[in-house]
Protein backbone atom coordinates (compact mmCIF):
# COMPACT_ATOMS: atom_id res chain seq x y z
CA UNK A 1 0.00 0.00 0.00
CA UNK A 2 2.70 2.47 1.16
CA UNK A 3 0.30 5.42 1.34
CA UNK A 4 1.66 8.18 3.52
CA UNK A 5 -0.40 9.64 6.39
CA UNK A 6 0.67 12.68 8.41
CA UNK A 7 -0.73 12.68 11.98
CA UNK A 8 -0.70 15.90 14.02
CA UNK A 9 -1.60 15.30 17.69
CA UNK A 10 -0.03 16.79 20.84
CA UNK A 11 -1.14 13.92 23.10
CA UNK A 12 1.73 11.42 22.82
CA UNK A 13 -0.39 8.51 24.05
CA UNK A 14 -3.05 9.08 21.38
CA UNK A 15 -0.59 9.72 18.55
CA UNK A 16 1.33 6.53 19.33
CA UNK A 17 -1.87 4.46 19.39
CA UNK A 18 -2.92 5.96 16.06
CA UNK A 19 0.50 5.24 14.56
CA UNK A 20 0.34 1.58 15.63
CA UNK A 21 -3.19 1.24 14.28
CA UNK A 22 -2.36 2.75 10.87
CA UNK A 23 0.96 0.96 10.46
CA UNK A 24 -0.80 -2.37 11.11
CA UNK A 25 -3.02 -1.54 8.10
CA UNK A 26 0.03 -1.02 5.88
CA UNK A 27 0.16 2.78 5.92
CA UNK A 28 3.36 4.80 6.33
CA UNK A 29 2.98 7.33 9.16
CA UNK A 30 4.73 10.59 10.02
CA UNK A 31 3.98 11.99 13.50
CA UNK A 32 3.96 15.62 14.58
CA UNK A 33 3.23 16.91 18.10
CA UNK A 34 2.14 20.42 17.04
CA UNK A 35 0.81 22.26 14.01
CA UNK A 36 4.09 23.88 13.03
CA UNK A 37 5.94 20.57 13.10
CA UNK A 38 3.16 19.05 11.00
CA UNK A 39 3.35 21.84 8.40
CA UNK A 40 7.14 21.49 8.20
CA UNK A 41 6.70 17.76 7.55
CA UNK A 42 4.04 18.51 4.92
CA UNK A 43 6.37 20.97 3.19
CA UNK A 44 9.13 18.37 3.08
CA UNK A 45 6.94 15.54 1.68
CA UNK A 46 3.32 15.81 0.54
CA UNK A 47 1.29 13.12 2.34
CA UNK A 48 -1.72 11.27 0.93
CA UNK A 49 -3.82 12.22 3.98
CA UNK A 50 -3.52 14.52 7.00
CA UNK A 51 -5.15 13.65 10.32
CA UNK A 52 -5.06 16.49 12.84
CA UNK A 53 -6.22 17.47 16.29
CA UNK A 54 -7.55 21.02 16.68
CA UNK A 55 -6.16 22.18 20.03
CA UNK A 56 -2.37 22.11 19.60
CA UNK A 57 0.50 24.46 20.52
CA UNK A 58 2.56 26.56 18.06
CA UNK A 59 -0.18 26.28 15.40
CA UNK A 60 -3.62 24.86 16.03
CA UNK A 61 -5.47 22.54 13.67
CA UNK A 62 -7.43 25.33 12.00
CA UNK A 63 -4.22 27.26 11.27
CA UNK A 64 -2.58 24.09 9.98
CA UNK A 65 -5.50 23.47 7.63
CA UNK A 66 -5.38 27.06 6.35
CA UNK A 67 -1.63 26.79 5.74
CA UNK A 68 -2.00 23.48 3.91
CA UNK A 69 -4.85 24.73 1.70
CA UNK A 70 -2.83 27.87 0.86
CA UNK A 71 0.09 25.75 -0.35
CA UNK A 72 0.17 24.84 -4.09
CA UNK A 73 0.47 21.13 -3.21
CA UNK A 74 -2.14 21.22 -0.48
CA UNK A 75 -5.41 21.75 -2.31
CA UNK A 76 -5.99 18.08 -3.13
CA UNK A 77 -4.71 16.50 0.10
CA UNK A 78 -7.57 15.06 2.21
CA UNK A 79 -7.70 16.59 5.70
CA UNK A 80 -9.40 14.76 8.58
CA UNK A 81 -10.00 16.40 11.97
CA UNK A 82 -10.04 14.39 15.21
CA UNK A 83 -11.15 16.54 18.12
CA UNK A 84 -12.96 16.55 21.44
CA UNK A 85 -14.60 19.84 20.41
CA UNK A 86 -18.16 19.04 19.39
CA UNK A 87 -19.71 22.51 19.31
CA UNK A 88 -21.30 23.47 15.99
CA UNK A 89 -19.14 26.53 15.31
CA UNK A 90 -15.99 24.35 15.46
CA UNK A 91 -17.31 21.81 12.97
CA UNK A 92 -18.69 24.60 10.76
CA UNK A 93 -15.33 26.37 10.70
CA UNK A 94 -13.61 23.10 9.80
CA UNK A 95 -15.93 22.64 6.81
CA UNK A 96 -15.52 26.27 5.74
CA UNK A 97 -11.74 25.95 5.74
CA UNK A 98 -11.90 22.82 3.57
CA UNK A 99 -11.76 19.89 5.96
CA UNK A 100 -12.91 16.61 4.44
CA UNK A 101 -14.23 15.01 7.61
CA UNK A 102 -14.59 15.60 11.35
CA UNK A 103 -14.51 12.77 13.90
CA UNK A 104 -15.19 13.44 17.55
CA UNK A 105 -13.06 12.04 20.36
CA UNK A 106 -13.24 9.49 21.81
CA UNK A 107 -13.48 7.43 18.65
CA UNK A 108 -13.49 3.70 17.90
CA UNK A 109 -10.54 2.34 15.90
CA UNK A 110 -12.96 1.02 13.25
CA UNK A 111 -14.47 4.50 12.82
CA UNK A 112 -11.03 5.99 12.16
CA UNK A 113 -9.99 3.27 9.72
CA UNK A 114 -13.22 3.53 7.73
CA UNK A 115 -12.79 7.31 7.42
CA UNK A 116 -9.14 6.95 6.42
CA UNK A 117 -9.92 4.33 3.78
CA UNK A 118 -12.76 6.43 2.33
CA UNK A 119 -10.60 9.55 2.02
CA UNK A 120 -7.69 7.66 0.45
CA UNK A 121 -9.96 5.88 -2.04
CA UNK A 122 -11.41 9.23 -3.10
CA UNK A 123 -7.90 10.66 -3.51
CA UNK A 124 -6.84 7.69 -5.65
CA UNK A 125 -9.93 8.08 -7.82
CA UNK A 126 -9.27 11.79 -8.36
CA UNK A 127 -5.60 11.17 -9.16
CA UNK A 128 -6.56 8.43 -11.61
CA UNK A 129 -9.09 10.72 -13.31
CA UNK A 130 -6.61 13.60 -13.58
CA UNK A 131 -3.89 11.33 -14.95
CA UNK A 132 -6.23 9.63 -17.42
CA UNK A 133 -7.60 12.99 -18.56
CA UNK A 134 -4.10 14.37 -19.16
CA UNK A 135 -3.05 11.21 -21.02
CA UNK A 136 -6.16 11.27 -23.17
CA UNK A 137 -5.56 14.89 -24.14
CA UNK A 138 -2.04 13.94 -25.29
CA UNK A 139 -3.38 10.99 -27.25
CA UNK A 140 -6.08 13.07 -28.97
CA UNK A 141 -3.45 15.62 -29.98
CA UNK A 142 -1.30 12.86 -31.49
CA UNK A 143 -4.31 11.31 -33.25
CA UNK A 144 -5.19 14.67 -34.77
CA UNK A 145 -1.62 14.96 -36.02
CA UNK A 146 -1.98 11.62 -37.82
CA UNK A 147 -5.26 12.56 -39.46
CA UNK A 148 -3.95 15.95 -40.59
CA UNK A 149 -1.38 14.15 -42.77
CA UNK A 150 -3.94 11.98 -44.63
CA UNK A 151 -6.55 13.71 -46.78
CA UNK A 152 -9.06 10.82 -46.73
CA UNK A 153 -9.07 9.60 -43.11
CA UNK A 154 -10.95 12.43 -41.39
CA UNK A 155 -12.76 10.90 -38.42
CA UNK A 156 -11.19 7.46 -38.93
CA UNK A 157 -9.49 7.12 -35.54
CA UNK A 158 -12.56 8.31 -33.62
CA UNK A 159 -14.79 5.82 -35.44
CA UNK A 160 -12.27 3.01 -34.89
CA UNK A 161 -12.13 3.92 -31.20
CA UNK A 162 -15.94 3.77 -30.98
CA UNK A 163 -16.14 0.37 -32.71
CA UNK A 164 -13.23 -0.98 -30.64
CA UNK A 165 -14.78 0.02 -27.30
CA UNK A 166 -18.13 -1.47 -28.30
CA UNK A 167 -16.49 -4.76 -29.22
CA UNK A 168 -14.26 -4.85 -26.13
CA UNK A 169 -17.30 -4.30 -23.88
CA UNK A 170 -19.21 -7.07 -25.66
CA UNK A 171 -16.25 -9.38 -25.09
CA UNK A 172 -16.37 -8.64 -21.36
CA UNK A 173 -13.02 -6.87 -21.04
CA UNK A 174 -12.19 -5.30 -17.67
CA UNK A 175 -12.47 -1.56 -16.98
CA UNK A 176 -8.68 -1.30 -17.00
CA UNK A 177 -8.51 -2.97 -20.42
CA UNK A 178 -11.25 -0.66 -21.70
CA UNK A 179 -9.28 2.38 -20.53
CA UNK A 180 -6.23 1.18 -22.50
CA UNK A 181 -8.44 0.40 -25.50
CA UNK A 182 -9.72 3.98 -25.41
CA UNK A 183 -6.32 5.45 -26.19
CA UNK A 184 -4.81 2.43 -27.93
CA UNK A 185 -7.42 2.64 -30.69
CA UNK A 186 -6.69 6.35 -31.16
CA UNK A 187 -2.95 5.69 -31.43
CA UNK A 188 -2.98 2.60 -33.67
CA UNK A 189 -1.68 4.52 -36.74
CA UNK A 190 0.76 6.80 -34.88
CA UNK A 191 3.67 5.36 -36.92
CA UNK A 192 2.27 7.03 -40.03
CA UNK A 193 3.71 10.33 -38.86
CA UNK A 194 7.06 8.96 -40.10
CA UNK A 195 5.68 7.92 -43.52
CA UNK A 196 6.06 10.52 -46.33
CA UNK A 197 2.84 12.45 -46.94
CA UNK A 198 3.01 11.76 -50.70
CA UNK A 199 2.73 8.02 -49.98
CA UNK A 200 -0.17 8.45 -47.55
CA UNK A 201 -2.16 10.52 -50.03
CA UNK A 202 -1.23 8.82 -53.29
CA UNK A 203 -4.34 8.09 -55.42
CA UNK A 204 -2.74 5.47 -57.64
CA UNK A 205 -1.39 2.04 -56.76
CA UNK A 206 1.70 2.22 -54.58
CA UNK A 207 5.05 1.15 -56.00
CA UNK A 208 6.85 -1.69 -54.21
CA UNK A 209 9.23 0.61 -52.29
CA UNK A 210 6.32 2.89 -51.32
CA UNK A 211 4.30 -0.06 -50.07
CA UNK A 212 7.27 -1.26 -48.03
CA UNK A 213 7.60 2.19 -46.47
CA UNK A 214 3.92 2.18 -45.52
CA UNK A 215 4.13 -1.34 -44.06
CA UNK A 216 6.76 -0.13 -41.58
CA UNK A 217 4.31 2.12 -39.74
CA UNK A 218 3.36 -0.45 -37.03
CA UNK A 219 7.01 -0.91 -36.06
CA UNK A 220 7.71 2.82 -36.27
CA UNK A 221 4.73 3.53 -34.03
CA UNK A 222 5.75 0.89 -31.51
CA UNK A 223 9.26 2.34 -31.38
CA UNK A 224 7.79 5.80 -30.71
CA UNK A 225 5.70 4.59 -27.77
CA UNK A 226 8.29 2.33 -26.12
CA UNK A 227 9.91 5.29 -24.38
CA UNK A 228 6.65 6.80 -23.07
CA UNK A 229 5.68 5.00 -19.87
CA UNK A 230 2.00 5.96 -19.73
CA UNK A 231 1.40 5.06 -23.39
CA UNK A 232 3.36 1.78 -23.48
CA UNK A 233 0.20 -0.22 -22.74
CA UNK A 234 -1.04 0.75 -26.22
CA UNK A 235 1.81 -1.12 -27.95
CA UNK A 236 -0.27 -4.23 -28.92
CA UNK A 237 -2.79 -2.00 -30.72
CA UNK A 238 -0.04 -0.18 -32.60
CA UNK A 239 2.21 -3.11 -33.46
CA UNK A 240 -0.31 -5.88 -34.18
CA UNK A 241 -3.27 -4.29 -35.98
CA UNK A 242 -2.06 -5.51 -39.41
CA UNK A 243 -1.36 -9.10 -38.33
CA UNK A 244 -3.69 -11.76 -39.77
CA UNK A 245 -5.22 -14.84 -38.18
CA UNK A 246 -3.68 -17.01 -40.96
CA UNK A 247 -0.18 -15.62 -40.34
CA UNK A 248 0.06 -13.68 -43.61
CA UNK A 249 -0.01 -10.24 -42.01
CA UNK A 250 2.78 -7.87 -40.97
CA UNK A 251 5.12 -6.83 -39.42
CA UNK A 252 5.84 -10.08 -37.51
CA UNK A 253 3.71 -12.63 -39.37
CA UNK A 254 2.01 -13.81 -36.17
CA UNK A 255 -0.88 -16.27 -36.46
CA UNK A 256 -3.98 -17.16 -34.43
CA UNK A 257 -3.73 -16.50 -30.72
CA UNK A 258 -0.05 -15.58 -31.09
CA UNK A 259 -1.48 -12.20 -32.07
CA UNK A 260 -2.28 -10.12 -28.96
CA UNK A 261 -6.02 -9.88 -28.45
CA UNK A 262 -5.76 -6.09 -28.79
CA UNK A 263 -4.34 -6.48 -32.29
CA UNK A 264 -6.97 -9.07 -33.25
CA UNK A 265 -9.75 -6.76 -32.09
CA UNK A 266 -8.38 -3.69 -33.84
CA UNK A 267 -7.81 -5.54 -37.13
CA UNK A 268 -11.56 -6.17 -37.32
CA UNK A 269 -12.78 -2.66 -36.53
CA UNK A 270 -10.05 -0.99 -38.60
CA UNK A 271 -10.98 -3.08 -41.65
CA UNK A 272 -14.70 -2.40 -41.14
CA UNK A 273 -14.15 1.35 -41.04
CA UNK A 274 -11.85 1.22 -44.06
CA UNK A 275 -14.48 -0.65 -46.08
CA UNK A 276 -17.33 1.66 -45.08
CA UNK A 277 -15.40 4.90 -45.72
CA UNK A 278 -14.52 6.68 -48.95
CA UNK A 279 -10.92 6.19 -50.11
CA UNK A 280 -9.03 7.89 -52.96
CA UNK A 281 -9.27 4.73 -55.09
CA UNK A 282 -12.93 3.71 -54.35
CA UNK A 283 -16.22 4.76 -52.86
CA UNK A 284 -17.41 3.50 -49.47
CA UNK A 285 -19.02 0.07 -49.38
CA UNK A 286 -22.38 -0.52 -47.69
CA UNK A 287 -22.31 -1.78 -44.12
CA UNK A 288 -24.15 -4.93 -45.22
CA UNK A 289 -21.45 -5.72 -47.80
CA UNK A 290 -18.67 -4.96 -45.29
CA UNK A 291 -20.16 -7.34 -42.71
CA UNK A 292 -20.43 -10.09 -45.33
CA UNK A 293 -16.77 -9.54 -46.17
CA UNK A 294 -15.78 -9.75 -42.51
CA UNK A 295 -17.61 -13.08 -42.18
CA UNK A 296 -16.00 -14.37 -45.39
CA UNK A 297 -12.55 -13.58 -43.98
CA UNK A 298 -13.23 -15.09 -40.54
CA UNK A 299 -10.49 -17.62 -39.81
CA UNK A 300 -8.32 -16.13 -42.57
CA UNK A 301 -7.74 -12.47 -41.84
CA UNK A 302 -9.79 -12.20 -38.65
CA UNK A 303 -10.24 -13.97 -35.31
CA UNK A 304 -13.40 -16.02 -36.05
CA UNK A 305 -14.93 -15.65 -32.59
CA UNK A 306 -14.29 -11.92 -32.28
CA UNK A 307 -15.57 -11.19 -35.77
CA UNK A 308 -18.89 -12.95 -35.06
CA UNK A 309 -19.37 -10.87 -31.93
CA UNK A 310 -18.70 -7.68 -33.91
CA UNK A 311 -21.09 -8.69 -36.71
CA UNK A 312 -23.81 -9.41 -34.14
CA UNK A 313 -23.23 -6.00 -32.56
CA UNK A 314 -23.58 -4.18 -35.87
CA UNK A 315 -26.60 -6.22 -37.00
CA UNK A 316 -28.36 -5.61 -33.68
CA UNK A 317 -27.59 -1.89 -33.90
CA UNK A 318 -28.95 -1.75 -37.45
CA UNK A 319 -32.09 -3.65 -36.41
CA UNK A 320 -32.66 -1.34 -33.43
CA UNK A 321 -32.24 1.75 -35.60
CA UNK A 322 -34.62 0.36 -38.21
CA UNK A 323 -37.25 -0.52 -35.59
CA UNK A 324 -36.99 2.92 -34.03
CA UNK A 325 -37.34 4.59 -37.43
CA UNK A 326 -40.42 2.50 -38.33
CA UNK A 327 -41.99 3.36 -34.99
CA UNK A 328 -41.39 7.07 -35.64
CA UNK A 329 -42.83 6.83 -39.17
CA UNK A 330 -46.00 5.20 -37.86
CA UNK A 331 -46.76 7.89 -35.30
PERAGI-V836851 format. One record per residue. N is the residue number from 0. RES is the residue in three letters. PSI is psi as a letter, one per 30 degrees, with the letter a starting at -180 (none if undefined). D_FIRST is the distance of its C-alpha to the first C-alpha in Angstrom with 2 decimals. Layout:
# PERAGI-V836851
<<N:RES:PSI:D_FIRST> <N:RES:PSI:D_FIRST>>
This chain:
# PERAGI-V836851
<<0:UNK:d:0.00> <1:UNK:g:3.84> <2:UNK:k:5.59> <3:UNK:k:9.06> <4:UNK:k:11.57> <5:UNK:k:15.23> <6:UNK:k:17.46> <7:UNK:j:21.21> <8:UNK:k:23.44> <9:UNK:f:26.77> <10:UNK:j:26.99> <11:UNK:e:25.57> <12:UNK:e:25.51> <13:UNK:e:23.43> <14:UNK:e:20.95> <15:UNK:e:20.45> <16:UNK:e:19.98> <17:UNK:e:17.38> <18:UNK:e:15.48> <19:UNK:e:15.71> <20:UNK:e:14.68> <21:UNK:e:11.46> <22:UNK:e:10.55> <23:UNK:f:11.38> <24:UNK:g:8.78> <25:UNK:g:5.96> <26:UNK:l:6.54> <27:UNK:k:8.63> <28:UNK:k:12.11> <29:UNK:k:15.33> <30:UNK:k:18.49> <31:UNK:k:21.73> <32:UNK:g:24.98> <33:UNK:l:26.68> <34:UNK:e:26.32> <35:UNK:e:27.51> <36:UNK:e:25.10> <37:UNK:e:22.22> <38:UNK:e:23.64> <39:UNK:e:24.08> <40:UNK:e:20.43> <41:UNK:e:19.57> <42:UNK:e:22.15> <43:UNK:e:20.74> <44:UNK:j:17.10> <45:UNK:k:16.16> <46:UNK:l:13.39> <47:UNK:f:11.44> <48:UNK:k:13.41> <49:UNK:k:16.50> <50:UNK:k:17.87> <51:UNK:k:21.50> <52:UNK:l:24.68> <53:UNK:e:27.87> <54:UNK:j:30.51> <55:UNK:l:29.64> <56:UNK:l:31.93> <57:UNK:f:32.22> <58:UNK:j:30.46> <59:UNK:l:29.80> <60:UNK:e:26.92> <61:UNK:e:29.00> <62:UNK:e:29.80> <63:UNK:e:26.20> <64:UNK:e:25.28> <65:UNK:e:28.31> <66:UNK:e:27.45> <67:UNK:e:23.89> <68:UNK:f:25.25> <69:UNK:f:28.03> <70:UNK:k:25.75> <71:UNK:e:25.17> <72:UNK:g:21.38> <73:UNK:f:21.33> <74:UNK:e:22.53> <75:UNK:g:19.30> <76:UNK:k:17.16> <77:UNK:k:17.00> <78:UNK:k:19.15> <79:UNK:k:19.48> <80:UNK:k:22.64> <81:UNK:j:23.22> <82:UNK:l:26.95> <83:UNK:f:30.03> <84:UNK:j:31.98> <85:UNK:f:32.69> <86:UNK:k:35.61> <87:UNK:e:35.50> <88:UNK:f:36.12> <89:UNK:e:32.98> <90:UNK:e:30.72> <91:UNK:e:32.71> <92:UNK:e:32.32> <93:UNK:e:28.55> <94:UNK:e:28.51> <95:UNK:e:31.05> <96:UNK:f:29.05> <97:UNK:g:25.99> <98:UNK:k:23.86> <99:UNK:f:21.50> <100:UNK:l:22.04> <101:UNK:j:24.19> <102:UNK:k:23.81> <103:UNK:k:26.83> <104:UNK:k:27.02> <105:UNK:l:27.23> <106:UNK:l:24.18> <107:UNK:k:22.72> <108:UNK:e:19.21> <109:UNK:e:18.56> <110:UNK:e:19.85> <111:UNK:e:17.48> <112:UNK:e:14.32> <113:UNK:e:15.71> <114:UNK:e:16.49> <115:UNK:e:13.15> <116:UNK:e:11.47> <117:UNK:e:14.47> <118:UNK:e:14.41> <119:UNK:e:10.87> <120:UNK:e:11.74> <121:UNK:e:15.00> <122:UNK:e:13.73> <123:UNK:e:11.74> <124:UNK:e:15.01> <125:UNK:e:17.17> <126:UNK:e:15.50> <127:UNK:e:15.78> <128:UNK:e:19.36> <129:UNK:e:20.33> <130:UNK:e:19.16> <131:UNK:e:20.86> <132:UNK:e:23.90> <133:UNK:e:24.30> <134:UNK:e:24.01> <135:UNK:e:26.49> <136:UNK:e:28.90> <137:UNK:e:28.95> <138:UNK:e:29.57> <139:UNK:e:32.36> <140:UNK:e:33.98> <141:UNK:e:34.04> <142:UNK:e:35.38> <143:UNK:e:38.10> <144:UNK:e:39.04> <145:UNK:e:39.61> <146:UNK:e:41.75> <147:UNK:f:43.79> <148:UNK:f:45.07> <149:UNK:k:46.38> <150:UNK:f:49.19> <151:UNK:g:48.81> <152:UNK:g:45.09> <153:UNK:k:44.58> <154:UNK:f:41.92> <155:UNK:e:41.19> <156:UNK:e:37.47> <157:UNK:e:36.84> <158:UNK:e:38.84> <159:UNK:e:37.11> <160:UNK:e:33.70> <161:UNK:e:35.05> <162:UNK:e:36.47> <163:UNK:e:33.39> <164:UNK:e:31.04> <165:UNK:e:33.65> <166:UNK:e:33.89> <167:UNK:e:30.16> <168:UNK:e:29.80> <169:UNK:f:32.83> <170:UNK:f:31.33> <171:UNK:g:28.26> <172:UNK:l:25.68> <173:UNK:l:22.11> <174:UNK:e:21.12> <175:UNK:e:19.13> <176:UNK:e:22.32> <177:UNK:e:24.46> <178:UNK:e:22.66> <179:UNK:e:23.37> <180:UNK:e:26.86> <181:UNK:e:27.49> <182:UNK:f:27.48> <183:UNK:e:28.45> <184:UNK:e:31.69> <185:UNK:f:32.50> <186:UNK:g:32.08> <187:UNK:f:33.91> <188:UNK:g:37.05> <189:UNK:f:35.55> <190:UNK:f:37.49> <191:UNK:f:40.71> <192:UNK:f:40.38> <193:UNK:g:41.69> <194:UNK:k:44.60> <195:UNK:k:47.89> <196:UNK:e:48.64> <197:UNK:e:52.13> <198:UNK:e:50.69> <199:UNK:e:48.29> <200:UNK:g:51.17> <201:UNK:k:54.03> <202:UNK:f:56.17> <203:UNK:l:57.96> <204:UNK:k:56.81> <205:UNK:k:54.65> <206:UNK:l:56.24> <207:UNK:e:54.67> <208:UNK:e:53.10> <209:UNK:e:51.79> <210:UNK:e:50.26> <211:UNK:e:48.59> <212:UNK:e:47.14> <213:UNK:e:45.74> <214:UNK:f:44.27> <215:UNK:f:42.13> <216:UNK:e:40.03> <217:UNK:e:37.18> <218:UNK:e:36.75> <219:UNK:e:37.19> <220:UNK:e:34.54> <221:UNK:e:32.04> <222:UNK:e:32.80> <223:UNK:e:32.21> <224:UNK:f:28.72> <225:UNK:e:27.51> <226:UNK:g:26.85> <227:UNK:j:24.95> <228:UNK:e:21.26> <229:UNK:f:20.71> <230:UNK:f:23.98> <231:UNK:f:23.78> <232:UNK:f:22.74> <233:UNK:f:26.25> <234:UNK:e:28.03> <235:UNK:e:29.23> <236:UNK:e:30.91> <237:UNK:e:32.60> <238:UNK:f:33.67> <239:UNK:g:34.68> <240:UNK:f:36.38> <241:UNK:g:39.84> <242:UNK:l:39.42> <243:UNK:k:41.64> <244:UNK:e:41.30> <245:UNK:g:44.50> <246:UNK:g:43.26> <247:UNK:g:45.71> <248:UNK:a:43.24> <249:UNK:l:41.81> <250:UNK:f:40.34> <251:UNK:f:39.27> <252:UNK:h:41.51> <253:UNK:l:38.77> <254:UNK:l:39.94> <255:UNK:b:38.67> <256:UNK:f:35.07> <257:UNK:f:34.77> <258:UNK:k:34.34> <259:UNK:k:30.77> <260:UNK:e:30.71> <261:UNK:e:29.98> <262:UNK:e:33.22> <263:UNK:e:35.16> <264:UNK:e:34.21> <265:UNK:e:35.06> <266:UNK:e:38.35> <267:UNK:e:39.55> <268:UNK:e:38.79> <269:UNK:e:39.90> <270:UNK:e:43.18> <271:UNK:e:43.75> <272:UNK:e:43.43> <273:UNK:e:45.64> <274:UNK:e:48.30> <275:UNK:g:48.32> <276:UNK:l:48.49> <277:UNK:k:51.49> <278:UNK:l:51.66> <279:UNK:f:54.30> <280:UNK:f:56.07> <281:UNK:l:55.99> <282:UNK:l:55.50> <283:UNK:k:52.56> <284:UNK:l:52.91> <285:UNK:l:52.68> <286:UNK:e:49.47> <287:UNK:e:51.50> <288:UNK:e:52.70> <289:UNK:e:49.24> <290:UNK:e:47.80> <291:UNK:e:50.73> <292:UNK:e:50.03> <293:UNK:e:46.38> <294:UNK:e:47.54> <295:UNK:e:50.23> <296:UNK:g:47.71> <297:UNK:k:45.23> <298:UNK:f:44.78> <299:UNK:d:46.28> <300:UNK:e:44.34> <301:UNK:l:41.69> <302:UNK:j:39.33> <303:UNK:e:41.66> <304:UNK:e:39.11> <305:UNK:e:37.26> <306:UNK:e:40.59> <307:UNK:e:41.88> <308:UNK:e:38.89> <309:UNK:e:39.48> <310:UNK:e:43.22> <311:UNK:e:42.67> <312:UNK:e:40.45> <313:UNK:e:43.14> <314:UNK:e:45.99> <315:UNK:e:44.38> <316:UNK:e:43.74> <317:UNK:e:47.37> <318:UNK:e:48.67> <319:UNK:e:46.75> <320:UNK:e:48.05> <321:UNK:e:51.57> <322:UNK:e:51.52> <323:UNK:e:50.35> <324:UNK:e:53.07> <325:UNK:e:55.76> <326:UNK:e:54.76> <327:UNK:e:55.08> <328:UNK:f:58.44> <329:UNK:f:59.80> <330:UNK:none:59.12>>
